[in-house]
Amino acid sequence: MKVLARLLILMALCACASEPLPPEASHSVRDSAGVEIVESRSPVWDDLHRWRIGDRVLLEIGSVDGPPATTFTAAFAARLSDGRILVADAGARELRYFTPNGEHLTTVGGEGPGPGEFTRLSSIHVLPADTVLAFDNRSGRATIYTESGALVGTVSIKPQVTLVGPVQRQRWAASAYLASDNSTSPRMSEEELGIYTADGELLVIVDTLTVFTYVERPTERGMMGTVLPFGARRSVAADSGWLYFARGDRWEVLGYGPDGILNRIIRRGWTPEPVAASDIDAAVEFARASRRDQPAERRESFVDLTKEAAVASENKPAIQDLRVDGLGNLWVTHWRPMWEEGALQTFSVFGPDGVWLGDLTAPPGIKLTDIGDDYVLVTWTDETEIPYVRLFPLIKN
């Protein structure tokens, strides 16, 4: 009966998808089988009332040959409510606390299997009262610290689970790798998106995802593989009572509540862009340049494999990533190919009600790790591949 009910809901949603918006409306909100569908035709912001990321760097933490606490190997960061900056160095498996001015306060964590240690530090999440949850996806263990960095304890979920984030204080969203079928080309993998209790127990399975990840072929040195240059990738984000999920192949984001029930579908106007011959050529040249130091025969074998992967997709994806800011707004990163990493990044921002507010851009080469009411915290790497943490103002006119 549950399967039949889900099919009926999906049929109703598909039927509603064909209903056009009134010409004068920027967006519409309607209910279909208990699911709110928010569809935007145009953004709310105009040219005078749009957000932008300021050019001025308010704070920078990082150095090439400075104190060990400011030298990172792989960093991601978050800002606490009192302005302190928390930087996670995945290479050192450490959490480093800094004052609002960037002065080092304390370091916790470290490499190892013991309490408060990590075999792999994969993500950090700031909970209410500045409690910090640090996740080790290799061991499937979440470590919890107080606002001052004191160890509270650990919770085991299961190994090879990727923690998405807290849906609410006592419920976390995570994706689990299930299986991979290497008999298909492109290779097919399955993931399970679920909501877990704070004790690490699986509460509900939200969806089981089938993802076509990459193509591969045997060589004299083993298997050679590459990702699909134009393959859609699922993206997830959780915060403010929502679990957001996008398949990436169309401009559509599904919003689930803490109970794992689909409550909202967010859509905005978008026209699929076919993969052209020039796009395939760009992917091939990027692959050739990335393997320029390899022997010619092996390099050209990889180029041929990349071309096979490039023609596997008919259209370019729509969505690259999702993130929820401190006020519950959903930031959707526009997809762009790997060989355009030096270009501006574009984000579409949706309000807590799912309405498309507008678009804004960010400088190339940075990765947003935390978004507040009036700031964005980013990481970037210089020409020597050394990571830095920077704080920029978020200007809202």
C-alpha positions in Angstrom: 0.0 0.0 0.0 2.9 2.4 0.7 4.3 1.8 -2.7 0.9 2.4 -4.3 0.4 5.6 -2.3 3.8 7.0 -3.3 3.1 6.2 -7.0 -0.3 8.1 -6.8 1.5 11.1 -5.2 4.2 11.1 -7.9 1.5 10.9 -10.6 -0.3 13.8 -9.2 2.9 15.8 -8.9 3.8 15.1 -12.6 0.3 16.2 -13.6 0.7 19.5 -11.7 4.1 20.1 -13.3 2.5 20.8 -16.7 0.3 23.6 -15.3 1.7 27.0 -16.6 2.1 30.0 -14.3 -0.1 33.0 -14.9 1.7 35.5 -17.2 1.7 38.2 -14.5 3.0 36.1 -11.7 6.7 35.8 -10.6 5.9 32.6 -8.8 3.0 30.3 -7.8 2.4 28.2 -4.7 0.0 25.3 -4.9 -0.8 22.1 -3.0 -0.8 18.7 -4.6 -1.5 15.6 -2.5 -0.3 17.4 0.6 3.0 18.5 -1.0 3.5 22.3 -1.5 4.9 23.1 -5.0 6.6 26.5 -5.3 7.4 27.4 -8.9 9.2 30.6 -9.7 9.3 32.3 -13.1 11.4 35.3 -12.2 13.4 36.5 -9.1 12.0 38.8 -6.5 15.1 41.0 -6.4 15.5 43.8 -8.8 18.7 45.6 -9.7 18.5 47.9 -6.7 17.5 45.3 -4.1 19.8 42.3 -4.6 22.4 40.7 -2.4 26.0 40.6 -3.2 29.2 39.3 -1.7 31.5 42.2 -0.9 35.0 42.5 -2.3 36.7 43.4 1.0 38.2 40.6 3.0 37.2 41.1 6.7 39.4 38.4 8.0 42.0 35.9 6.7 43.4 32.9 8.5 46.2 30.8 7.0 49.8 30.9 6.2 52.5 29.1 4.3 55.3 29.1 6.9 53.6 30.6 10.0 52.6 29.0 13.3 51.3 25.4 12.9 47.8 26.4 14.0 47.5 28.6 10.9 48.9 26.2 8.4 46.3 24.0 6.9 46.4 21.0 4.6 42.6 20.7 3.8 40.4 23.2 5.6 36.7 23.9 6.0 35.3 26.4 8.5 32.3 27.7 10.4 31.6 30.9 12.4 30.2 30.6 16.0 27.5 32.9 17.4 30.1 35.0 19.3 32.2 35.6 16.2 34.8 33.0 16.8 36.0 31.0 13.8 36.2 27.2 13.9 38.5 25.7 11.3 38.6 22.0 10.6 41.9 20.8 9.1 41.1 17.4 7.5 44.8 16.7 6.9 45.8 17.0 10.6 42.4 15.8 11.8 42.1 18.8 14.1 39.5 21.4 15.1 41.1 24.8 15.7 39.3 27.7 17.4 40.2 31.3 16.6 39.1 34.6 18.1 37.0 36.9 15.9 40.3 38.7 15.0 41.9 35.4 13.9 44.1 34.7 16.9 44.5 31.0 17.7 42.7 29.9 20.9 42.9 26.2 21.2 43.1 23.0 19.2 41.2 19.8 19.8 41.0 16.4 18.0 43.9 14.7 16.3 44.6 11.6 14.3 43.7 8.2 15.9 40.9 5.9 16.9 40.5 7.1 20.5 37.9 9.4 22.0 38.0 12.9 20.5 40.3 11.6 17.6 39.6 11.0 14.0 40.7 8.5 11.3 39.2 10.9 8.8 37.7 14.3 9.6 35.0 14.7 6.9 32.7 17.5 8.1 31.8 19.8 11.0 28.3 21.1 12.0 27.4 23.8 14.4 24.4 22.9 16.6 22.4 25.3 18.9 24.5 26.9 21.7 27.6 26.5 19.5 27.8 22.8 20.2 30.0 21.3 17.5 29.5 18.0 15.8 32.5 16.7 14.0 32.1 13.6 11.8 34.5 10.8 10.8 32.9 9.0 7.8 35.6 6.3 7.8 34.6 5.1 11.3 31.0 6.3 11.1 31.5 8.2 14.4 30.2 11.7 15.4 32.2 13.5 18.0 30.5 16.3 20.0 32.2 19.2 21.7 31.0 22.1 23.9 31.1 25.7 22.7 34.6 25.9 24.3 36.0 22.7 22.6 35.6 20.4 25.6 34.8 16.8 24.6 31.2 15.7 25.3 31.2 12.3 23.8 30.8 10.3 20.6 27.9 8.7 18.7 28.4 5.8 16.3 26.2 5.7 13.1 27.9 3.3 10.8 31.1 3.3 8.6 31.0 4.8 5.1 28.1 7.1 5.9 28.3 10.7 4.8 26.7 13.1 7.3 24.7 15.8 5.6 23.9 17.8 8.6 21.3 18.3 11.4 17.7 18.4 10.3 16.8 19.4 13.8 18.6 19.1 17.2 18.0 15.4 17.7 17.8 14.2 14.1 20.6 14.1 11.5 20.5 13.4 7.8 23.1 11.1 6.2 23.7 9.2 3.0 24.9 5.7 3.0 26.7 3.9 0.2 24.9 0.7 -0.7 26.4 -1.0 -3.8 28.1 -0.4 -7.1 27.5 -2.3 -10.3 30.7 -2.3 -12.5 29.1 -4.4 -15.2 27.3 -1.4 -16.6 28.9 1.5 -18.5 28.6 4.2 -17.1 29.1 2.5 -13.8 26.0 2.6 -11.6 26.0 3.1 -7.8 23.3 3.2 -5.2 23.0 5.4 -2.2 20.5 5.5 0.6 19.4 8.9 2.0 18.1 8.7 5.5 17.4 10.5 8.7 19.1 9.2 11.9 18.4 9.9 15.6 21.0 11.6 17.7 21.8 8.1 19.1 22.8 6.9 15.6 19.8 4.8 14.8 18.2 5.0 11.4 14.8 6.6 11.8 13.5 6.6 8.2 14.8 6.1 4.6 14.0 9.1 2.6 15.1 7.8 -0.8 17.3 5.3 -2.5 19.3 6.9 -5.2 20.8 5.4 -8.4 23.7 7.4 -9.6 25.7 6.9 -12.8 29.1 7.9 -11.6 31.9 7.1 -14.1 33.2 5.0 -16.9 36.1 2.7 -16.7 38.1 0.2 -18.8 40.9 -2.4 -18.0 44.5 -1.5 -18.9 47.8 -3.3 -18.4 48.2 -1.5 -15.1 44.6 -2.2 -13.8 41.4 -0.3 -14.2 41.3 3.2 -15.7 38.3 5.4 -14.9 36.9 8.9 -15.2 33.8 10.7 -14.0 31.2 11.8 -16.5 32.1 15.4 -17.5 28.4 16.3 -17.9 26.9 13.8 -15.5 24.4 15.1 -13.0 25.3 14.5 -9.4 22.9 14.4 -6.4 23.4 17.1 -3.8 21.9 17.4 -0.3 21.8 19.9 2.5 20.1 19.9 5.9 19.3 22.7 8.4 16.5 24.7 9.9 14.1 21.8 10.0 14.6 20.8 6.3 16.4 18.2 4.3 16.9 19.4 0.8 17.7 17.0 -2.1 18.4 17.6 -5.8 19.2 15.1 -8.5 21.0 17.8 -10.4 19.7 17.0 -13.9 16.8 19.6 -13.7 16.0 22.7 -11.7 14.1 21.0 -8.9 14.8 20.7 -5.2 12.8 18.4 -2.9 12.3 19.4 0.7 11.7 16.8 3.4 10.7 17.4 7.0 12.5 15.9 10.1 10.1 12.9 9.7 11.4 12.2 6.2 8.1 13.1 4.6 8.2 15.1 1.3 6.6 18.5 2.1 7.8 20.8 -0.6 9.1 20.9 -4.2 11.0 24.0 -5.4 11.3 24.8 -9.1 12.4 27.7 -11.1 12.4 28.5 -14.8 15.2 26.7 -16.7 15.8 25.4 -20.2 18.0 22.4 -20.6 21.2 23.0 -22.5 22.3 20.1 -24.8 25.9 18.9 -24.7 27.4 20.3 -28.0 30.4 19.1 -29.9 32.4 22.1 -28.7 31.6 21.0 -25.1 32.9 17.5 -25.7 36.1 19.0 -27.3 36.6 21.1 -24.2 36.3 18.1 -22.0 38.8 16.1 -24.1 41.3 19.0 -24.1 41.0 19.4 -20.3 41.6 15.6 -19.9 44.6 15.8 -22.2 46.1 18.8 -20.3 45.5 17.1 -16.9 47.6 14.1 -18.0 50.3 15.9 -19.9 53.0 14.4 -17.7 52.1 10.8 -18.4 53.4 8.7 -21.3 51.6 9.5 -24.6 49.9 6.1 -24.9 48.4 6.1 -21.5 47.4 9.8 -21.8 45.6 9.2 -25.1 43.9 6.2 -23.6 42.5 8.4 -20.9 41.5 11.0 -23.4 39.5 8.3 -25.4 37.8 7.3 -22.1 36.9 10.9 -21.3 35.3 11.3 -24.7 33.3 8.1 -24.1 32.2 9.6 -20.8 31.4 13.0 -22.3 29.0 11.6 -24.9 27.1 9.6 -22.3 25.1 12.7 -21.3 22.5 14.4 -23.5 22.1 17.6 -21.5 24.2 19.6 -19.1 23.2 19.4 -15.5 21.4 22.3 -13.8 22.5 22.1 -10.1 25.9 21.5 -8.7 25.5 21.9 -4.9 23.1 23.0 -2.1 23.6 24.9 1.1 21.3 26.4 3.7 22.3 29.6 5.4 21.8 30.7 9.0 18.4 32.2 8.2 17.0 29.2 6.5 17.5 30.5 2.9 18.5 27.8 0.3 21.5 28.5 -1.8 21.7 26.5 -5.0 25.0 26.5 -6.9 24.7 26.5 -10.7 26.5 23.7 -12.4 29.7 24.5 -14.3 32.3 22.3 -15.9 35.6 21.4 -14.2 37.6 23.4 -16.8 35.8 26.6 -15.9 36.9 26.7 -12.2 38.5 30.1 -12.9 35.1 31.7 -13.7 32.7 33.4 -11.4 30.4 31.1 -9.5 26.6 31.7 -9.6 24.1 31.0 -6.9 20.3 31.1 -6.9 18.9 32.0 -3.5 15.5 30.8 -2.3 13.8 32.1 0.8 12.6 29.9 3.6 9.2 29.8 1.8 10.9 28.3 -1.3 10.4 31.5 -3.5 13.3 32.4 -5.8 14.8 35.6 -4.4 17.5 36.1 -7.0 21.0 35.3 -8.2 24.4 36.4 -7.0 28.0 35.6 -7.9 31.1 34.7 -5.9 34.8 35.1 -6.9 36.4 32.1 -8.6 38.3 29.6 -6.7 36.5 29.9 -3.4 34.2 27.5 -1.6 31.4 28.7 0.6 31.6 26.8 3.9 29.3 29.0 6.1 26.7 31.7 5.3 25.3 34.0 7.9 23.0 37.0 8.0 25.7 39.4 6.9 28.8 37.3 6.1 30.1 34.4 4.1 33.0 32.3 5.2 35.0 30.7 2.5 38.1 28.6 1.8 40.4 29.1 -1.1 43.9 27.9 -2.1 46.7 29.9 -3.5 49.1 28.9 -6.3 51.1 26.7 -3.9 47.9 24.8 -3.0 47.9 26.1 0.6 44.4 26.5 2.0 43.2 29.8 3.5 40.0 30.8 5.3 38.5 34.2 4.5 35.5 36.2 5.8 33.6 38.4 3.4 30.6 40.7 4.0 27.3 39.7 2.6 25.6 42.9 1.5 21.8 43.0 1.4 20.3 46.1 -0.2 
